[in-house]
Amino acid sequence: MRRAGAADAAAMRVVCLRTGAAGGDATALHADPDLRGEVWAVPYLHAPGAVARVVEDDDGVAGYCVAVPDTAAFEEWLEASWWPRLRERRPPPDATPADRALHRLADDPPRTAPELLADHPAHLHVDLLPRLQGQGWGRRLLASVVDELAAAGVAGLHLGVHPENARAVAFYERLGFTTLRPDTGGGPVLGLRLRPDHPGGAPAPGTENPES
C-alpha cells in the first residue's frame, strides 16, 4: 500500500471500471472505458487536499481508497476545474446508457446536502479488484485514509453505497459506520465520526487491529 500519484490514473480507471457494477465488472456497460474512472476516481489525484492510496501486487494496482476532507470545497473545485473538461468530451453515437448517465452527471452534478456535511464533511470511495478481496486490504486502505483525515481534525465522513451492494454495507457497518440516510432509490448513505471529542464521536478504524 502506498500513496497514489498522477502516474496511477490509468490503473485506477481500470479498477473503477471493473468494480463499477455494484462491486462487479462494469466493462460491458461502457463504450468509453475511461469515463467512469474520470468521474469517480481520477479527480482525487488532482483536487486540493485530497487523500489517495493504492494497493498493488505483482500484477499492478488492484485497489484504491480516495477521499477529501471537505466535500463542499471539493464540489466547488469540480465545478471550476474538472467538470468543464468532461463537458467538452461529448458522448459519441455509440455511447451506452451508462456512458450517457455519467455525462449527465458531469453536466448537472448534484450537491451534497448541507445538513449531511455539518457533522460528516469528508467523503471517500474504496474499490478493490477480486484478486485482493477477502485479504484485509479494503480495511487497511480505508483505515490509512481515515487515520489521515482524523489527524487533520476532520469531524466525520460519509459515503454512498450502491443499493444492490449489500456486501459493501455489511463491510462498512463492521467498521463502525452507521446509516445517515436510508436508501431512497440511489442507495443508502453511511457515516462515521472521527474525532472522539466531537459529540457522538468514535475512534477511527485505524485505531483498531486492521485484521480483526
C-alpha atoms as one frame of an Amber mdcrd trajectory, in Angstrom:
protein
   0.000   0.000   0.000   1.297   3.476  -0.853   0.207   6.995  -1.692  -1.260
   7.374  -5.160   0.090   9.805  -7.733  -0.722  11.030 -11.220   1.041   8.008
 -12.724  -1.615   5.754 -11.164  -4.500   7.337 -13.070  -4.708   4.686 -15.806
  -4.666   1.805 -13.331  -7.265   3.484 -11.133  -9.557   3.906 -14.150  -9.327
   0.147 -14.725 -10.104  -0.671 -11.095 -13.025   1.766 -11.104 -14.443   0.199
 -14.262 -14.026  -3.381 -13.085 -15.796  -2.667  -9.787 -18.415  -0.262 -11.145
 -21.425  -2.589 -11.361 -22.448  -2.792  -7.691 -18.949  -4.070  -6.974 -18.791
  -6.211 -10.126 -17.222  -5.653 -13.532 -18.882  -2.806 -15.471 -16.772  -3.193
 -18.622 -19.685  -4.414 -20.727 -21.783  -1.392 -19.699 -19.492   1.218 -21.250
 -18.320   2.109 -24.749 -15.907   4.606 -23.154 -13.922   2.501 -20.652 -12.152
   5.501 -19.097 -15.201   7.626 -18.357 -16.262   6.025 -15.074 -12.802   6.493
 -13.604 -12.685  10.099 -14.806 -15.816  10.769 -12.767 -15.282   8.694  -9.624
 -11.530   8.153  -9.129  -9.064  10.329 -11.041 -10.277  13.729  -9.731  -8.927
  12.747  -6.313  -5.406  12.664  -7.734  -5.676  16.383  -8.506  -8.075  18.050
  -6.070  -6.555  20.246  -3.342  -6.379  18.433  -0.019  -7.433  15.057  -1.417
  -6.057  11.834   0.055  -5.404   8.818  -2.172  -3.900   5.393  -1.506  -3.410
   2.420  -3.809  -2.561  -1.197  -3.117  -0.633  -3.200  -5.701   0.690  -6.707
  -6.194   2.938  -8.280  -8.821   0.283  -7.601 -11.470  -0.028  -3.910 -10.632
  -2.513  -1.649  -8.850  -5.515  -3.667  -7.688  -7.344  -1.231  -5.443  -7.561
   2.278  -4.083  -9.140   4.474  -1.445  -9.665   8.151  -2.202 -11.118  10.904
  -0.030 -11.439  14.627   0.523 -11.721  16.308   3.931 -14.163  18.974   2.746
 -16.841  17.742   0.355 -18.349  21.183  -0.241 -14.962  22.616  -1.259 -14.327
  19.579  -3.466 -17.621  20.084  -5.268 -16.690  23.715  -5.906 -13.335  22.581
  -7.309 -15.037  20.019  -9.558 -17.312  22.689 -10.972 -14.456  25.105 -11.614
 -11.666  22.760 -12.704 -12.876  19.262 -13.566 -16.409  19.109 -14.980 -15.750
  21.671 -17.769 -13.215  19.319 -19.357 -15.609  16.376 -19.230 -18.412  18.506
 -20.639 -16.289  19.019 -23.750 -15.978  15.240 -24.082 -19.398  14.697 -25.575
 -20.817  11.159 -25.836 -20.245   9.530 -29.241 -23.116   7.979 -31.238 -22.327
   4.532 -29.815 -22.394   5.724 -26.196 -24.167   3.329 -23.873 -26.856   4.297
 -21.347 -24.219   4.064 -18.605 -21.929   6.425 -20.530 -24.743   8.898 -21.067
 -25.649   8.781 -17.363 -22.094   9.788 -16.468 -22.181  12.627 -18.980 -25.457
  13.841 -17.464 -23.854  13.768 -14.037 -20.971  15.935 -15.279 -23.423  18.310
 -16.968 -25.613  18.726 -13.887 -23.773  17.381 -10.833 -25.734  17.066  -7.597
 -24.541  18.851  -4.475 -24.344  17.127  -1.117 -26.956  18.317   1.366 -25.518
  20.825   3.884 -27.199  19.057   6.787 -25.266  15.890   5.914 -21.972  17.791
   5.822 -22.469  19.507   9.164 -21.101  16.517  11.105 -19.671  14.434   8.233
 -17.872  16.885   5.901 -15.445  14.393   4.376 -16.262  11.557   1.984 -14.396
   8.634   0.457 -14.524   5.830  -2.110 -12.924   2.376  -1.811 -12.614  -0.087
  -4.709 -10.701  -3.370  -4.753 -10.351  -5.941  -7.524 -11.461  -9.511  -6.738
  -7.909 -10.870  -6.654  -7.179  -8.914  -3.453 -10.597  -9.112  -1.841 -11.053
 -11.085   1.358  -7.467 -10.455   2.495  -7.982  -7.403   4.691  -6.798  -4.894
   2.093 -10.064  -2.988   1.973  -9.922  -2.435   5.716  -6.257  -1.401   5.608
  -6.793   1.050   2.778  -9.767   2.628   4.484  -8.027   2.746   7.882  -4.985
   4.510   6.405  -7.109   7.187   4.755  -9.396   7.609   7.758  -6.399   7.990
  10.066  -5.067  10.820   7.892  -8.425  12.574   7.862  -8.756  12.220  11.630
  -5.224  13.549  12.188  -6.196  16.616  10.163  -9.089  17.254  12.548 -11.952
  16.122  10.316 -15.065  15.531  12.425 -16.657  12.811  10.304 -17.026  11.317
   6.873 -19.767   9.857   4.719 -20.060   7.621   1.682 -22.747   6.330  -0.615
 -23.304   2.650  -1.326 -24.940   1.132  -4.405 -28.403  -0.154  -3.448 -27.546
  -3.650  -4.718 -24.229  -3.921  -2.891 -25.287  -5.454   0.418 -21.786  -6.853
   0.901 -20.333  -3.333   0.971 -22.929  -2.153   3.506 -22.026  -5.061   5.802
 -18.306  -4.275   5.410 -18.745  -0.641   6.433 -21.069  -1.485   9.304 -18.409
  -3.804  10.729 -16.063  -0.806  10.776 -18.489   1.302  12.766 -20.342   3.180
  10.022 -23.995   3.936  10.653 -26.826   4.889   8.313 -27.164   8.651   7.882
 -29.754   8.487   5.129 -31.685   5.338   4.167 -31.942   4.096   0.624 -34.410
   6.264  -1.255 -33.605   4.790  -4.663 -29.948   5.693  -5.068 -28.571   3.637
  -2.207 -28.001   4.417   1.475 -25.541   6.996   2.790 -23.368   5.803   5.683
 -21.282   7.870   8.053 -18.503   7.644  10.622 -17.493  10.143  13.313 -13.716
  10.560  13.510 -12.921  12.788  16.492 -13.557  11.305  19.940 -14.111  14.842
  21.275 -16.860  15.509  18.722 -20.422  14.863  20.006 -21.147  11.189  19.397
 -17.586  10.698  18.229 -15.871   7.342  17.871 -12.314   6.170  17.180 -11.259
   5.832  13.566 -10.984   2.267  12.214  -7.205   2.567  12.079  -7.028   2.680
  15.874  -8.011  -0.988  15.987  -6.404  -4.090  14.550  -6.991  -3.827  10.782
  -7.107  -7.623  10.512  -9.877  -8.077  13.083
